[in-house]
Amino acid sequence: MLNDDYHVSVLLNTSVEGLVIDPSGTYVDVTFGGGGHSRKILELLDEKGRLFAFDQDADAAKNAIDDPRFHFIASNFSFLTNFLKVSGVKEIDGLIADLGVSSFQFDEESRGFSTRMDARLDMRMNQSQELDAYKVVNAYDEEELYRIFREYGEVKTLRKLVELILKNRAKNKIKTTGEFVNLLKTIAPRGKENRFYAQVFQAIRIEVNDEMKVLRSLLEQSAKMIKPGGRLVVISYHSLEDRLVKNFIKKGKFEGEVEKDFFGREIKPFKEVTRKPIIPDSEEQERNTRSRSAKLRIAEKVAWETNS
């Protein structure tokens, strides 16, 4: 499998430059995928540098890089700290995360991520886990369905959507993405059908992969693992992800206002390098349509005793 076919890396040069690479440093790519960002980082490391890459998708493991400085970890990045400590790593110089679903996962029909194909309702990034989209659509109760579509899809026609699912699955299980989209067509807002389908599929995908909880865990662990002066680089693709990243960088927490110590200094692990998110230029957006929703944020770890 060619890594270019697996995933076209978004904001490749800008994001890697944001890490401010120390040639002898230790870096982590928590969303390896096709290895685009990892390969770029390795180009900038000397023989003492190290790169650890995480990915829970078995298909991504096929793209592992044959390089003594490279270490592939077949795991969800929520286990970041544990795996790094097992490898003898107590702190890192930088971490990069390119969130969301890879091009390969979207285009691979059997994975069930795309609204354009007719495949079994799946949407698992980790194919070995039990919970999938089929179980969410056909087994979640009314209250659970309301929760995921309200919180993760920000769907406005909540009642119609949940009633549609409950009514139709009572007759026959909803087995494929094609069947599901055909049902959604009956209530999709005119002229905004594709956006509606995307919101519904996004909500289910986030639930299946527990994406918000995992992202929170990653950000909290990154604050402990990145050394002062090290960088956190995150590319997100929807407002829910970006909001978590922005709040954690700006306030050191996911909700509420930033806390201050006795001397009035802000208590937060990072300072913003980019006050506003960086987005792909028009050329990249034209070349790679999936980059159009991307937002890149860069932060630098500060020493707790000198927060300001």
Secondary structure, DSSP 8 states (H G I E B T S, - for coil): --HHHH---TTHHHHHHHT---TT-EEEES--TTSHHHHHHHHT--TT-EEEEE---HHHHTT----TTEEEE-S-GGGHHHHHHHTT---EEEEEEE-S--HHHHH-GGG---SSS--BS---SSTT-S--HHHHHHH--HHHHHHHHHHTS--S-HHHHHHHHHHHHHHS---BHHHHHHHHTTTS-TT-HHHHHHHHHHHHHHHHHTHHHHHHHHHHHHHHHEEEEEEEEEEE-SHHHHHHHHHHHHHSSSSS--EE-TTS-EE-SEEES-SS-B---HHHHHH-GGGTT-EEEEEEE--GGG--
